[in-house]
Amino acid sequence: MNRFYIGLGSNSGDRDEYMTRALQSLGADKDIKVQGFSSLYETPPWGVTNQRPFLNAVVAIDTDLKGEALLQRCRTIEAELGRVRHCKWGARTIDLDLLFSEREECHTEFLEMPHPYLTQRAFVLVPLMQVAGNCEIQGKPLGDWLSRLTNVNEIKEVKRPVRGYLQWKEF
């Protein structure tokens, strides 16, 4: 089994519902074992900033799938939840990004892992630290990467995980 961390994001439609359904779809996959997931965080948009705020979270999973096969499963979940790729960094019903794996790197046309923007995004690093502790990326603890970012105070926790039900709840 290999541990992967998947970033989830939504800023279109019922964001909470899309996030929960994506988490439940990962949990329902026979080849994936959800090991934990972060709180839901509301975050400002990144890249294209004139759009609705996002909900973001990170899920830790174990699987025997290789990265590219896992990414294909994530893309299937996105399609089932109505994801249409209009423009890079644009609004979306759901986004599932493979952030990194403890045992696998991948540098292909289909998958770049660790995610190329992982260390530049507070909206990923904050929830990632919640589920992965202070693991290392490129030889540095997550906290070191996070301390370099200036927008950490814009990441607002809005719901906490309910692990037994694969969902989030209000405070």
Chimera marker file (.cmm) of the C-alpha trace (Angstrom):
<marker_set name="trace">
<marker id="1" x="0.000" y="0.000" z="0.000" r="1" g="1" b="0" radius="0.5"/>
<marker id="2" x="1.096" y="3.522" z="-0.794" r="1" g="1" b="0" radius="0.5"/>
<marker id="3" x="-0.073" y="6.690" z="0.977" r="1" g="1" b="0" radius="0.5"/>
<marker id="4" x="-1.267" y="9.506" z="-1.266" r="1" g="1" b="0" radius="0.5"/>
<marker id="5" x="-2.563" y="12.949" z="-0.360" r="1" g="1" b="0" radius="0.5"/>
<marker id="6" x="-5.346" y="14.379" z="-2.506" r="1" g="1" b="0" radius="0.5"/>
<marker id="7" x="-6.391" y="18.030" z="-2.489" r="1" g="1" b="0" radius="0.5"/>
<marker id="8" x="-10.105" y="18.730" z="-2.930" r="1" g="1" b="0" radius="0.5"/>
<marker id="9" x="-11.536" y="22.086" z="-3.959" r="1" g="1" b="0" radius="0.5"/>
<marker id="10" x="-14.879" y="23.545" z="-5.032" r="1" g="1" b="0" radius="0.5"/>
<marker id="11" x="-16.163" y="27.048" z="-5.706" r="1" g="1" b="0" radius="0.5"/>
<marker id="12" x="-19.192" y="26.493" z="-7.918" r="1" g="1" b="0" radius="0.5"/>
<marker id="13" x="-22.735" y="25.506" z="-6.968" r="1" g="1" b="0" radius="0.5"/>
<marker id="14" x="-23.235" y="23.773" z="-3.600" r="1" g="1" b="0" radius="0.5"/>
<marker id="15" x="-19.558" y="23.644" z="-2.626" r="1" g="1" b="0" radius="0.5"/>
<marker id="16" x="-20.168" y="21.682" z="0.579" r="1" g="1" b="0" radius="0.5"/>
<marker id="17" x="-22.205" y="19.044" z="-1.257" r="1" g="1" b="0" radius="0.5"/>
<marker id="18" x="-19.575" y="18.618" z="-3.983" r="1" g="1" b="0" radius="0.5"/>
<marker id="19" x="-16.795" y="18.263" z="-1.416" r="1" g="1" b="0" radius="0.5"/>
<marker id="20" x="-18.748" y="15.685" z="0.594" r="1" g="1" b="0" radius="0.5"/>
<marker id="21" x="-19.738" y="13.690" z="-2.479" r="1" g="1" b="0" radius="0.5"/>
<marker id="22" x="-16.120" y="13.636" z="-3.716" r="1" g="1" b="0" radius="0.5"/>
<marker id="23" x="-14.929" y="12.401" z="-0.317" r="1" g="1" b="0" radius="0.5"/>
<marker id="24" x="-17.650" y="9.734" z="-0.234" r="1" g="1" b="0" radius="0.5"/>
<marker id="25" x="-16.772" y="8.636" z="-3.787" r="1" g="1" b="0" radius="0.5"/>
<marker id="26" x="-13.141" y="8.143" z="-2.765" r="1" g="1" b="0" radius="0.5"/>
<marker id="27" x="-14.308" y="6.167" z="0.266" r="1" g="1" b="0" radius="0.5"/>
<marker id="28" x="-16.600" y="3.986" z="-1.850" r="1" g="1" b="0" radius="0.5"/>
<marker id="29" x="-13.827" y="2.940" z="-4.255" r="1" g="1" b="0" radius="0.5"/>
<marker id="30" x="-12.817" y="-0.662" z="-3.503" r="1" g="1" b="0" radius="0.5"/>
<marker id="31" x="-9.161" y="0.096" z="-4.282" r="1" g="1" b="0" radius="0.5"/>
<marker id="32" x="-8.912" y="3.129" z="-1.995" r="1" g="1" b="0" radius="0.5"/>
<marker id="33" x="-8.851" y="3.262" z="1.800" r="1" g="1" b="0" radius="0.5"/>
<marker id="34" x="-9.456" y="6.735" z="3.220" r="1" g="1" b="0" radius="0.5"/>
<marker id="35" x="-7.113" y="7.142" z="6.188" r="1" g="1" b="0" radius="0.5"/>
<marker id="36" x="-8.054" y="10.654" z="7.195" r="1" g="1" b="0" radius="0.5"/>
<marker id="37" x="-9.160" y="14.041" z="5.986" r="1" g="1" b="0" radius="0.5"/>
<marker id="38" x="-8.736" y="17.620" z="7.042" r="1" g="1" b="0" radius="0.5"/>
<marker id="39" x="-11.271" y="20.203" z="8.038" r="1" g="1" b="0" radius="0.5"/>
<marker id="40" x="-12.963" y="22.200" z="5.291" r="1" g="1" b="0" radius="0.5"/>
<marker id="41" x="-11.340" y="25.573" z="4.753" r="1" g="1" b="0" radius="0.5"/>
<marker id="42" x="-12.753" y="28.558" z="2.906" r="1" g="1" b="0" radius="0.5"/>
<marker id="43" x="-10.009" y="30.161" z="0.874" r="1" g="1" b="0" radius="0.5"/>
<marker id="44" x="-9.640" y="32.986" z="-1.627" r="1" g="1" b="0" radius="0.5"/>
<marker id="45" x="-9.216" y="31.975" z="-5.270" r="1" g="1" b="0" radius="0.5"/>
<marker id="46" x="-5.674" y="31.445" z="-6.534" r="1" g="1" b="0" radius="0.5"/>
<marker id="47" x="-4.466" y="32.207" z="-10.053" r="1" g="1" b="0" radius="0.5"/>
<marker id="48" x="-7.709" y="33.663" z="-11.409" r="1" g="1" b="0" radius="0.5"/>
<marker id="49" x="-8.874" y="35.818" z="-8.510" r="1" g="1" b="0" radius="0.5"/>
<marker id="50" x="-12.162" y="37.290" z="-9.790" r="1" g="1" b="0" radius="0.5"/>
<marker id="51" x="-14.290" y="34.325" z="-8.765" r="1" g="1" b="0" radius="0.5"/>
<marker id="52" x="-16.094" y="32.923" z="-5.727" r="1" g="1" b="0" radius="0.5"/>
<marker id="53" x="-14.034" y="31.688" z="-2.723" r="1" g="1" b="0" radius="0.5"/>
<marker id="54" x="-13.175" y="27.998" z="-2.600" r="1" g="1" b="0" radius="0.5"/>
<marker id="55" x="-13.752" y="25.280" z="-0.075" r="1" g="1" b="0" radius="0.5"/>
<marker id="56" x="-10.564" y="23.218" z="0.218" r="1" g="1" b="0" radius="0.5"/>
<marker id="57" x="-9.529" y="20.078" z="2.082" r="1" g="1" b="0" radius="0.5"/>
<marker id="58" x="-6.939" y="17.313" z="1.911" r="1" g="1" b="0" radius="0.5"/>
<marker id="59" x="-7.623" y="13.581" z="2.069" r="1" g="1" b="0" radius="0.5"/>
<marker id="60" x="-5.039" y="10.938" z="2.997" r="1" g="1" b="0" radius="0.5"/>
<marker id="61" x="-5.600" y="7.581" z="1.286" r="1" g="1" b="0" radius="0.5"/>
<marker id="62" x="-3.859" y="4.240" z="1.013" r="1" g="1" b="0" radius="0.5"/>
<marker id="63" x="-3.988" y="2.280" z="-2.232" r="1" g="1" b="0" radius="0.5"/>
<marker id="64" x="-2.068" y="-0.181" z="-4.371" r="1" g="1" b="0" radius="0.5"/>
<marker id="65" x="-2.871" y="1.942" z="-7.439" r="1" g="1" b="0" radius="0.5"/>
<marker id="66" x="-0.046" y="3.822" z="-9.117" r="1" g="1" b="0" radius="0.5"/>
<marker id="67" x="-0.290" y="7.596" z="-9.357" r="1" g="1" b="0" radius="0.5"/>
<marker id="68" x="-1.535" y="7.790" z="-12.934" r="1" g="1" b="0" radius="0.5"/>
<marker id="69" x="-4.258" y="5.195" z="-12.299" r="1" g="1" b="0" radius="0.5"/>
<marker id="70" x="-5.315" y="7.049" z="-9.144" r="1" g="1" b="0" radius="0.5"/>
<marker id="71" x="-5.437" y="10.349" z="-11.029" r="1" g="1" b="0" radius="0.5"/>
<marker id="72" x="-7.693" y="8.705" z="-13.613" r="1" g="1" b="0" radius="0.5"/>
<marker id="73" x="-10.058" y="7.646" z="-10.796" r="1" g="1" b="0" radius="0.5"/>
<marker id="74" x="-10.022" y="11.230" z="-9.512" r="1" g="1" b="0" radius="0.5"/>
<marker id="75" x="-10.855" y="12.548" z="-12.984" r="1" g="1" b="0" radius="0.5"/>
<marker id="76" x="-13.769" y="10.093" z="-13.169" r="1" g="1" b="0" radius="0.5"/>
<marker id="77" x="-15.127" y="11.424" z="-9.859" r="1" g="1" b="0" radius="0.5"/>
<marker id="78" x="-14.754" y="14.984" z="-11.150" r="1" g="1" b="0" radius="0.5"/>
<marker id="79" x="-16.696" y="14.108" z="-14.316" r="1" g="1" b="0" radius="0.5"/>
<marker id="80" x="-19.436" y="12.368" z="-12.312" r="1" g="1" b="0" radius="0.5"/>
<marker id="81" x="-19.800" y="15.541" z="-10.243" r="1" g="1" b="0" radius="0.5"/>
<marker id="82" x="-20.128" y="17.770" z="-13.313" r="1" g="1" b="0" radius="0.5"/>
<marker id="83" x="-16.585" y="19.131" z="-13.617" r="1" g="1" b="0" radius="0.5"/>
<marker id="84" x="-16.015" y="20.872" z="-16.930" r="1" g="1" b="0" radius="0.5"/>
<marker id="85" x="-12.545" y="22.270" z="-17.639" r="1" g="1" b="0" radius="0.5"/>
<marker id="86" x="-13.173" y="25.745" z="-19.063" r="1" g="1" b="0" radius="0.5"/>
<marker id="87" x="-9.946" y="27.523" z="-18.204" r="1" g="1" b="0" radius="0.5"/>
<marker id="88" x="-6.903" y="26.984" z="-16.030" r="1" g="1" b="0" radius="0.5"/>
<marker id="89" x="-7.587" y="27.986" z="-12.402" r="1" g="1" b="0" radius="0.5"/>
<marker id="90" x="-11.206" y="28.845" z="-13.236" r="1" g="1" b="0" radius="0.5"/>
<marker id="91" x="-14.361" y="28.045" z="-11.302" r="1" g="1" b="0" radius="0.5"/>
<marker id="92" x="-15.211" y="24.372" z="-10.851" r="1" g="1" b="0" radius="0.5"/>
<marker id="93" x="-17.757" y="22.142" z="-9.170" r="1" g="1" b="0" radius="0.5"/>
<marker id="94" x="-14.965" y="19.922" z="-7.858" r="1" g="1" b="0" radius="0.5"/>
<marker id="95" x="-11.240" y="19.543" z="-8.267" r="1" g="1" b="0" radius="0.5"/>
<marker id="96" x="-9.200" y="16.567" z="-7.079" r="1" g="1" b="0" radius="0.5"/>
<marker id="97" x="-5.428" y="17.045" z="-7.267" r="1" g="1" b="0" radius="0.5"/>
<marker id="98" x="-2.824" y="14.425" z="-6.415" r="1" g="1" b="0" radius="0.5"/>
<marker id="99" x="-0.512" y="16.405" z="-4.161" r="1" g="1" b="0" radius="0.5"/>
<marker id="100" x="2.163" y="13.858" z="-3.337" r="1" g="1" b="0" radius="0.5"/>
<marker id="101" x="2.843" y="10.293" z="-2.368" r="1" g="1" b="0" radius="0.5"/>
<marker id="102" x="5.127" y="8.994" z="0.332" r="1" g="1" b="0" radius="0.5"/>
<marker id="103" x="6.640" y="6.434" z="-2.058" r="1" g="1" b="0" radius="0.5"/>
<marker id="104" x="6.092" y="7.610" z="-5.605" r="1" g="1" b="0" radius="0.5"/>
<marker id="105" x="7.090" y="10.543" z="-7.758" r="1" g="1" b="0" radius="0.5"/>
<marker id="106" x="5.751" y="10.961" z="-11.273" r="1" g="1" b="0" radius="0.5"/>
<marker id="107" x="6.830" y="13.334" z="-14.015" r="1" g="1" b="0" radius="0.5"/>
<marker id="108" x="4.758" y="12.583" z="-17.107" r="1" g="1" b="0" radius="0.5"/>
<marker id="109" x="2.542" y="14.574" z="-19.436" r="1" g="1" b="0" radius="0.5"/>
<marker id="110" x="-0.511" y="13.270" z="-17.515" r="1" g="1" b="0" radius="0.5"/>
<marker id="111" x="0.758" y="13.662" z="-13.931" r="1" g="1" b="0" radius="0.5"/>
<marker id="112" x="3.317" y="15.823" z="-12.174" r="1" g="1" b="0" radius="0.5"/>
<marker id="113" x="3.746" y="14.616" z="-8.586" r="1" g="1" b="0" radius="0.5"/>
<marker id="114" x="4.588" y="16.141" z="-6.182" r="1" g="1" b="0" radius="0.5"/>
<marker id="115" x="2.147" y="18.752" z="-7.423" r="1" g="1" b="0" radius="0.5"/>
<marker id="116" x="4.170" y="21.588" z="-9.006" r="1" g="1" b="0" radius="0.5"/>
<marker id="117" x="2.452" y="24.322" z="-6.935" r="1" g="1" b="0" radius="0.5"/>
<marker id="118" x="2.203" y="22.386" z="-3.675" r="1" g="1" b="0" radius="0.5"/>
<marker id="119" x="4.726" y="24.461" z="-1.737" r="1" g="1" b="0" radius="0.5"/>
<marker id="120" x="3.290" y="27.782" z="-2.993" r="1" g="1" b="0" radius="0.5"/>
<marker id="121" x="-0.310" y="27.319" z="-1.844" r="1" g="1" b="0" radius="0.5"/>
<marker id="122" x="-1.363" y="27.972" z="1.739" r="1" g="1" b="0" radius="0.5"/>
<marker id="123" x="-4.821" y="26.605" z="0.911" r="1" g="1" b="0" radius="0.5"/>
<marker id="124" x="-3.141" y="23.221" z="0.343" r="1" g="1" b="0" radius="0.5"/>
<marker id="125" x="-0.426" y="23.327" z="3.007" r="1" g="1" b="0" radius="0.5"/>
<marker id="126" x="-2.731" y="24.223" z="5.915" r="1" g="1" b="0" radius="0.5"/>
<marker id="127" x="-5.090" y="21.229" z="5.472" r="1" g="1" b="0" radius="0.5"/>
<marker id="128" x="-2.168" y="19.004" z="4.442" r="1" g="1" b="0" radius="0.5"/>
<marker id="129" x="-0.428" y="19.660" z="7.756" r="1" g="1" b="0" radius="0.5"/>
<marker id="130" x="-3.653" y="18.664" z="9.516" r="1" g="1" b="0" radius="0.5"/>
<marker id="131" x="-3.591" y="15.168" z="7.977" r="1" g="1" b="0" radius="0.5"/>
<marker id="132" x="0.111" y="14.616" z="7.256" r="1" g="1" b="0" radius="0.5"/>
<marker id="133" x="1.713" y="16.359" z="10.219" r="1" g="1" b="0" radius="0.5"/>
<marker id="134" x="4.950" y="18.060" z="9.394" r="1" g="1" b="0" radius="0.5"/>
<marker id="135" x="6.106" y="15.545" z="6.775" r="1" g="1" b="0" radius="0.5"/>
<marker id="136" x="8.747" y="16.650" z="4.322" r="1" g="1" b="0" radius="0.5"/>
<marker id="137" x="8.428" y="17.846" z="0.747" r="1" g="1" b="0" radius="0.5"/>
<marker id="138" x="11.666" y="18.251" z="-1.215" r="1" g="1" b="0" radius="0.5"/>
<marker id="139" x="13.633" y="17.766" z="2.008" r="1" g="1" b="0" radius="0.5"/>
<marker id="140" x="11.835" y="20.475" z="4.002" r="1" g="1" b="0" radius="0.5"/>
<marker id="141" x="9.039" y="20.111" z="6.593" r="1" g="1" b="0" radius="0.5"/>
<marker id="142" x="5.622" y="21.408" z="5.550" r="1" g="1" b="0" radius="0.5"/>
<marker id="143" x="5.831" y="24.045" z="8.277" r="1" g="1" b="0" radius="0.5"/>
<marker id="144" x="8.943" y="25.514" z="6.659" r="1" g="1" b="0" radius="0.5"/>
<marker id="145" x="7.137" y="25.881" z="3.337" r="1" g="1" b="0" radius="0.5"/>
<marker id="146" x="4.090" y="27.378" z="5.048" r="1" g="1" b="0" radius="0.5"/>
<marker id="147" x="6.181" y="29.900" z="6.985" r="1" g="1" b="0" radius="0.5"/>
<marker id="148" x="7.364" y="31.379" z="3.659" r="1" g="1" b="0" radius="0.5"/>
<marker id="149" x="3.827" y="32.281" z="2.572" r="1" g="1" b="0" radius="0.5"/>
<marker id="150" x="2.185" y="35.596" z="3.431" r="1" g="1" b="0" radius="0.5"/>
<marker id="151" x="-1.492" y="34.667" z="2.954" r="1" g="1" b="0" radius="0.5"/>
<marker id="152" x="-1.883" y="31.970" z="5.630" r="1" g="1" b="0" radius="0.5"/>
<marker id="153" x="-4.284" y="34.192" z="7.632" r="1" g="1" b="0" radius="0.5"/>
<marker id="154" x="-6.727" y="34.093" z="4.662" r="1" g="1" b="0" radius="0.5"/>
<marker id="155" x="-7.327" y="30.350" z="5.171" r="1" g="1" b="0" radius="0.5"/>
<marker id="156" x="-10.446" y="29.989" z="7.381" r="1" g="1" b="0" radius="0.5"/>
<marker id="157" x="-11.538" y="26.679" z="8.917" r="1" g="1" b="0" radius="0.5"/>
<marker id="158" x="-15.316" y="26.326" z="8.402" r="1" g="1" b="0" radius="0.5"/>
<marker id="159" x="-16.132" y="22.668" z="9.160" r="1" g="1" b="0" radius="0.5"/>
<marker id="160" x="-14.470" y="19.808" z="10.992" r="1" g="1" b="0" radius="0.5"/>
<marker id="161" x="-14.292" y="16.178" z="9.850" r="1" g="1" b="0" radius="0.5"/>
<marker id="162" x="-16.655" y="13.452" z="11.033" r="1" g="1" b="0" radius="0.5"/>
<marker id="163" x="-14.460" y="10.456" z="10.312" r="1" g="1" b="0" radius="0.5"/>
<marker id="164" x="-16.999" y="7.689" z="10.775" r="1" g="1" b="0" radius="0.5"/>
<marker id="165" x="-19.324" y="9.191" z="8.208" r="1" g="1" b="0" radius="0.5"/>
<marker id="166" x="-16.889" y="10.629" z="5.639" r="1" g="1" b="0" radius="0.5"/>
<marker id="167" x="-18.378" y="14.095" z="5.902" r="1" g="1" b="0" radius="0.5"/>
<marker id="168" x="-17.846" y="17.440" z="7.548" r="1" g="1" b="0" radius="0.5"/>
<marker id="169" x="-19.924" y="19.099" z="10.288" r="1" g="1" b="0" radius="0.5"/>
<marker id="170" x="-20.480" y="22.632" z="11.502" r="1" g="1" b="0" radius="0.5"/>
<marker id="171" x="-18.557" y="23.762" z="14.598" r="1" g="1" b="0" radius="0.5"/>
<link id1="1" id2="2" r="1" g="1" b="0" radius="0.2"/>
<link id1="2" id2="3" r="1" g="1" b="0" radius="0.2"/>
<link id1="3" id2="4" r="1" g="1" b="0" radius="0.2"/>
<link id1="4" id2="5" r="1" g="1" b="0" radius="0.2"/>
<link id1="5" id2="6" r="1" g="1" b="0" radius="0.2"/>
<link id1="6" id2="7" r="1" g="1" b="0" radius="0.2"/>
<link id1="7" id2="8" r="1" g="1" b="0" radius="0.2"/>
<link id1="8" id2="9" r="1" g="1" b="0" radius="0.2"/>
<link id1="9" id2="10" r="1" g="1" b="0" radius="0.2"/>
<link id1="10" id2="11" r="1" g="1" b="0" radius="0.2"/>
<link id1="11" id2="12" r="1" g="1" b="0" radius="0.2"/>
<link id1="12" id2="13" r="1" g="1" b="0" radius="0.2"/>
<link id1="13" id2="14" r="1" g="1" b="0" radius="0.2"/>
<link id1="14" id2="15" r="1" g="1" b="0" radius="0.2"/>
<link id1="15" id2="16" r="1" g="1" b="0" radius="0.2"/>
<link id1="16" id2="17" r="1" g="1" b="0" radius="0.2"/>
<link id1="17" id2="18" r="1" g="1" b="0" radius="0.2"/>
<link id1="18" id2="19" r="1" g="1" b="0" radius="0.2"/>
<link id1="19" id2="20" r="1" g="1" b="0" radius="0.2"/>
<link id1="20" id2="21" r="1" g="1" b="0" radius="0.2"/>
<link id1="21" id2="22" r="1" g="1" b="0" radius="0.2"/>
<link id1="22" id2="23" r="1" g="1" b="0" radius="0.2"/>
<link id1="23" id2="24" r="1" g="1" b="0" radius="0.2"/>
<link id1="24" id2="25" r="1" g="1" b="0" radius="0.2"/>
<link id1="25" id2="26" r="1" g="1" b="0" radius="0.2"/>
<link id1="26" id2="27" r="1" g="1" b="0" radius="0.2"/>
<link id1="27" id2="28" r="1" g="1" b="0" radius="0.2"/>
<link id1="28" id2="29" r="1" g="1" b="0" radius="0.2"/>
<link id1="29" id2="30" r="1" g="1" b="0" radius="0.2"/>
<link id1="30" id2="31" r="1" g="1" b="0" radius="0.2"/>
<link id1="31" id2="32" r="1" g="1" b="0" radius="0.2"/>
<link id1="32" id2="33" r="1" g="1" b="0" radius="0.2"/>
<link id1="33" id2="34" r="1" g="1" b="0" radius="0.2"/>
<link id1="34" id2="35" r="1" g="1" b="0" radius="0.2"/>
<link id1="35" id2="36" r="1" g="1" b="0" radius="0.2"/>
<link id1="36" id2="37" r="1" g="1" b="0" radius="0.2"/>
<link id1="37" id2="38" r="1" g="1" b="0" radius="0.2"/>
<link id1="38" id2="39" r="1" g="1" b="0" radius="0.2"/>
<link id1="39" id2="40" r="1" g="1" b="0" radius="0.2"/>
<link id1="40" id2="41" r="1" g="1" b="0" radius="0.2"/>
<link id1="41" id2="42" r="1" g="1" b="0" radius="0.2"/>
<link id1="42" id2="43" r="1" g="1" b="0" radius="0.2"/>
<link id1="43" id2="44" r="1" g="1" b="0" radius="0.2"/>
<link id1="44" id2="45" r="1" g="1" b="0" radius="0.2"/>
<link id1="45" id2="46" r="1" g="1" b="0" radius="0.2"/>
<link id1="46" id2="47" r="1" g="1" b="0" radius="0.2"/>
<link id1="47" id2="48" r="1" g="1" b="0" radius="0.2"/>
<link id1="48" id2="49" r="1" g="1" b="0" radius="0.2"/>
<link id1="49" id2="50" r="1" g="1" b="0" radius="0.2"/>
<link id1="50" id2="51" r="1" g="1" b="0" radius="0.2"/>
<link id1="51" id2="52" r="1" g="1" b="0" radius="0.2"/>
<link id1="52" id2="53" r="1" g="1" b="0" radius="0.2"/>
<link id1="53" id2="54" r="1" g="1" b="0" radius="0.2"/>
<link id1="54" id2="55" r="1" g="1" b="0" radius="0.2"/>
<link id1="55" id2="56" r="1" g="1" b="0" radius="0.2"/>
<link id1="56" id2="57" r="1" g="1" b="0" radius="0.2"/>
<link id1="57" id2="58" r="1" g="1" b="0" radius="0.2"/>
<link id1="58" id2="59" r="1" g="1" b="0" radius="0.2"/>
<link id1="59" id2="60" r="1" g="1" b="0" radius="0.2"/>
<link id1="60" id2="61" r="1" g="1" b="0" radius="0.2"/>
<link id1="61" id2="62" r="1" g="1" b="0" radius="0.2"/>
<link id1="62" id2="63" r="1" g="1" b="0" radius="0.2"/>
<link id1="63" id2="64" r="1" g="1" b="0" radius="0.2"/>
<link id1="64" id2="65" r="1" g="1" b="0" radius="0.2"/>
<link id1="65" id2="66" r="1" g="1" b="0" radius="0.2"/>
<link id1="66" id2="67" r="1" g="1" b="0" radius="0.2"/>
<link id1="67" id2="68" r="1" g="1" b="0" radius="0.2"/>
<link id1="68" id2="69" r="1" g="1" b="0" radius="0.2"/>
<link id1="69" id2="70" r="1" g="1" b="0" radius="0.2"/>
<link id1="70" id2="71" r="1" g="1" b="0" radius="0.2"/>
<link id1="71" id2="72" r="1" g="1" b="0" radius="0.2"/>
<link id1="72" id2="73" r="1" g="1" b="0" radius="0.2"/>
<link id1="73" id2="74" r="1" g="1" b="0" radius="0.2"/>
<link id1="74" id2="75" r="1" g="1" b="0" radius="0.2"/>
<link id1="75" id2="76" r="1" g="1" b="0" radius="0.2"/>
<link id1="76" id2="77" r="1" g="1" b="0" radius="0.2"/>
<link id1="77" id2="78" r="1" g="1" b="0" radius="0.2"/>
<link id1="78" id2="79" r="1" g="1" b="0" radius="0.2"/>
<link id1="79" id2="80" r="1" g="1" b="0" radius="0.2"/>
<link id1="80" id2="81" r="1" g="1" b="0" radius="0.2"/>
<link id1="81" id2="82" r="1" g="1" b="0" radius="0.2"/>
<link id1="82" id2="83" r="1" g="1" b="0" radius="0.2"/>
<link id1="83" id2="84" r="1" g="1" b="0" radius="0.2"/>
<link id1="84" id2="85" r="1" g="1" b="0" radius="0.2"/>
<link id1="85" id2="86" r="1" g="1" b="0" radius="0.2"/>
<link id1="86" id2="87" r="1" g="1" b="0" radius="0.2"/>
<link id1="87" id2="88" r="1" g="1" b="0" radius="0.2"/>
<link id1="88" id2="89" r="1" g="1" b="0" radius="0.2"/>
<link id1="89" id2="90" r="1" g="1" b="0" radius="0.2"/>
<link id1="90" id2="91" r="1" g="1" b="0" radius="0.2"/>
<link id1="91" id2="92" r="1" g="1" b="0" radius="0.2"/>
<link id1="92" id2="93" r="1" g="1" b="0" radius="0.2"/>
<link id1="93" id2="94" r="1" g="1" b="0" radius="0.2"/>
<link id1="94" id2="95" r="1" g="1" b="0" radius="0.2"/>
<link id1="95" id2="96" r="1" g="1" b="0" radius="0.2"/>
<link id1="96" id2="97" r="1" g="1" b="0" radius="0.2"/>
<link id1="97" id2="98" r="1" g="1" b="0" radius="0.2"/>
<link id1="98" id2="99" r="1" g="1" b="0" radius="0.2"/>
<link id1="99" id2="100" r="1" g="1" b="0" radius="0.2"/>
<link id1="100" id2="101" r="1" g="1" b="0" radius="0.2"/>
<link id1="101" id2="102" r="1" g="1" b="0" radius="0.2"/>
<link id1="102" id2="103" r="1" g="1" b="0" radius="0.2"/>
<link id1="103" id2="104" r="1" g="1" b="0" radius="0.2"/>
<link id1="104" id2="105" r="1" g="1" b="0" radius="0.2"/>
<link id1="105" id2="106" r="1" g="1" b="0" radius="0.2"/>
<link id1="106" id2="107" r="1" g="1" b="0" radius="0.2"/>
<link id1="107" id2="108" r="1" g="1" b="0" radius="0.2"/>
<link id1="108" id2="109" r="1" g="1" b="0" radius="0.2"/>
<link id1="109" id2="110" r="1" g="1" b="0" radius="0.2"/>
<link id1="110" id2="111" r="1" g="1" b="0" radius="0.2"/>
<link id1="111" id2="112" r="1" g="1" b="0" radius="0.2"/>
<link id1="112" id2="113" r="1" g="1" b="0" radius="0.2"/>
<link id1="113" id2="114" r="1" g="1" b="0" radius="0.2"/>
<link id1="114" id2="115" r="1" g="1" b="0" radius="0.2"/>
<link id1="115" id2="116" r="1" g="1" b="0" radius="0.2"/>
<link id1="116" id2="117" r="1" g="1" b="0" radius="0.2"/>
<link id1="117" id2="118" r="1" g="1" b="0" radius="0.2"/>
<link id1="118" id2="119" r="1" g="1" b="0" radius="0.2"/>
<link id1="119" id2="120" r="1" g="1" b="0" radius="0.2"/>
<link id1="120" id2="121" r="1" g="1" b="0" radius="0.2"/>
<link id1="121" id2="122" r="1" g="1" b="0" radius="0.2"/>
<link id1="122" id2="123" r="1" g="1" b="0" radius="0.2"/>
<link id1="123" id2="124" r="1" g="1" b="0" radius="0.2"/>
<link id1="124" id2="125" r="1" g="1" b="0" radius="0.2"/>
<link id1="125" id2="126" r="1" g="1" b="0" radius="0.2"/>
<link id1="126" id2="127" r="1" g="1" b="0" radius="0.2"/>
<link id1="127" id2="128" r="1" g="1" b="0" radius="0.2"/>
<link id1="128" id2="129" r="1" g="1" b="0" radius="0.2"/>
<link id1="129" id2="130" r="1" g="1" b="0" radius="0.2"/>
<link id1="130" id2="131" r="1" g="1" b="0" radius="0.2"/>
<link id1="131" id2="132" r="1" g="1" b="0" radius="0.2"/>
<link id1="132" id2="133" r="1" g="1" b="0" radius="0.2"/>
<link id1="133" id2="134" r="1" g="1" b="0" radius="0.2"/>
<link id1="134" id2="135" r="1" g="1" b="0" radius="0.2"/>
<link id1="135" id2="136" r="1" g="1" b="0" radius="0.2"/>
<link id1="136" id2="137" r="1" g="1" b="0" radius="0.2"/>
<link id1="137" id2="138" r="1" g="1" b="0" radius="0.2"/>
<link id1="138" id2="139" r="1" g="1" b="0" radius="0.2"/>
<link id1="139" id2="140" r="1" g="1" b="0" radius="0.2"/>
<link id1="140" id2="141" r="1" g="1" b="0" radius="0.2"/>
<link id1="141" id2="142" r="1" g="1" b="0" radius="0.2"/>
<link id1="142" id2="143" r="1" g="1" b="0" radius="0.2"/>
<link id1="143" id2="144" r="1" g="1" b="0" radius="0.2"/>
<link id1="144" id2="145" r="1" g="1" b="0" radius="0.2"/>
<link id1="145" id2="146" r="1" g="1" b="0" radius="0.2"/>
<link id1="146" id2="147" r="1" g="1" b="0" radius="0.2"/>
<link id1="147" id2="148" r="1" g="1" b="0" radius="0.2"/>
<link id1="148" id2="149" r="1" g="1" b="0" radius="0.2"/>
<link id1="149" id2="150" r="1" g="1" b="0" radius="0.2"/>
<link id1="150" id2="151" r="1" g="1" b="0" radius="0.2"/>
<link id1="151" id2="152" r="1" g="1" b="0" radius="0.2"/>
<link id1="152" id2="153" r="1" g="1" b="0" radius="0.2"/>
<link id1="153" id2="154" r="1" g="1" b="0" radius="0.2"/>
<link id1="154" id2="155" r="1" g="1" b="0" radius="0.2"/>
<link id1="155" id2="156" r="1" g="1" b="0" radius="0.2"/>
<link id1="156" id2="157" r="1" g="1" b="0" radius="0.2"/>
<link id1="157" id2="158" r="1" g="1" b="0" radius="0.2"/>
<link id1="158" id2="159" r="1" g="1" b="0" radius="0.2"/>
<link id1="159" id2="160" r="1" g="1" b="0" radius="0.2"/>
<link id1="160" id2="161" r="1" g="1" b="0" radius="0.2"/>
<link id1="161" id2="162" r="1" g="1" b="0" radius="0.2"/>
<link id1="162" id2="163" r="1" g="1" b="0" radius="0.2"/>
<link id1="163" id2="164" r="1" g="1" b="0" radius="0.2"/>
<link id1="164" id2="165" r="1" g="1" b="0" radius="0.2"/>
<link id1="165" id2="166" r="1" g="1" b="0" radius="0.2"/>
<link id1="166" id2="167" r="1" g="1" b="0" radius="0.2"/>
<link id1="167" id2="168" r="1" g="1" b="0" radius="0.2"/>
<link id1="168" id2="169" r="1" g="1" b="0" radius="0.2"/>
<link id1="169" id2="170" r="1" g="1" b="0" radius="0.2"/>
<link id1="170" id2="171" r="1" g="1" b="0" radius="0.2"/>
</marker_set>
